Amino acid sequence: MAAADRTADRSALTMARMLGGMGALHFLAPKPFDAIVPRALPGSPRTWTYVSGAAELAVAAAVALPRTRRAGALAAAGLFAAVFPANIKMARDWRHRPAPLRAVAYGRLPLQLPMVAWALHTARAAGRDDRP
């Protein structure tokens, strides 16, 4: 395996571990996730917490496996974009909290762009692996 392929593989596995860890947290400690579910979504916040946690776990598994990595990485890009409204809600809800907490909430907003870019890069790298 070439060095570039090993780097792409490590990057994808890092993404899979991150998604898997966050997905598991949705089930292990759901309350913080419930709090950032946008009010406009129908149903209970807990249901959305569990659905998004399951989605993160599924996407993590897809990214981890070379055979499904391209599709998983594209799904990850969509997932990272889909959770942006929750990050906006968190920033809005935390605007009166102490400065370090506000910094965390506001800092999450611009991080979504590099996360989407990372996922798209991972999908492109996986697509190169599919060629004969």
N, C-alpha and C positions, 0 to 999 in steps of 0.2 A: 504494500500500500504506500502510495506517494505521500510525502509530507503534507501537501495541501489537502489530500483526502483524509489524513489522520486529524488535521486541524478542523476540517469541516465536521468530521464524525464527533470529535470532542465537543465542538460547539453545539451540535444537535443534541448530544446527550446531556449537556449542561442545561439546555432549554427544557428537555424532557424532565430532568430532575426538578427544575424550578416549577414547572407546571404541575408535576405530580405532588410536590410538597404543598403548593398553594391549594391544589384540589383537595388534598387530604385535610388541610386546615379548615376548609369549608364544612367538613363533617365533624371534626374534632373540637372546633371552637367557632360555631356559626354566628354567635351574637354580633361580633364586629362586622361581619359581612351583611347580616340582616340590616344593620343600621345604614348601610350605604346603598341599599336597593332603592332606585328612584321610585317615588310615590306614584308616578304615572303608570307603572306596570301593574297589571291586574293580578289579583290573588295575593297570597301572603308572602312577605319578604323571605320567610324561611324556605318556602318552596323554590324561590328564585336562587337562594343561596345553595340549596342542594342541587338544583339543575345546573348552575354554573360550576359547582364543584365537580359534578359528574362529567361535565363537558371538559373541564381542565384535565381530569384524569384520563379521559378517552383520548384527548389530543396528545397528552404526554406519552401514552402508549404508542400512538401512531408515529410520533416524532422519534421515539426511541428505536423503532424497528426500521431498518434500511428499506425494506420492501414498501412500507407505507409512509416513509419519511416525507416525501414531496407533498402528498395530500395532507398529512398531519401538519406540516409547516404552513401550508396555505390556510388550513383551519385555525392554526395558532394566530396567524395574522388577523384573521377575521375575529377571533376571540379577543385579541388585544384591542381591536377597534371597538368591539361590542361592549367592553367593560368601561370604556371612557366615560359614559354618562354617570356611572357609579363613582368614578374618581372626581368628576365635577361636583357631584352631590356631597362627597366627603369634604372637598375643599370649601364648599359653601357652608356646610354645617360646622366646620372647624374654624371658621374665620375669626371667632372670638376666643379661641383657645390660646394658651401660652405660645410664644413665638416658636419654640422648637417643634411643637405639634403642628402649628400652621405651616412651618417649613416642610414637614413631611407631607402634609396634605397637598400643598401647592407643588411640591417637587415631583409628585407622582404624575402631574398633568403633562409636562413636556417629555417625560420618560416614555410615554406611550408611543411616540414617533420612532425612537430607536428600537423599541420592542417590535413594532410592526416591520421595520426595515430588517431586523435580525431574522425574523421569521421568513420574510420574502427571500433573503439571501440564502437561508437554509433550504428553502424550496428550490431555488435555482441550482444550488450545489447538488442537491439530491437528484434533480432532473438531469444533470450532467452525468451522474452515475448510471442512469437508465439507458444511455446511448450505447450502441454496439461498438 
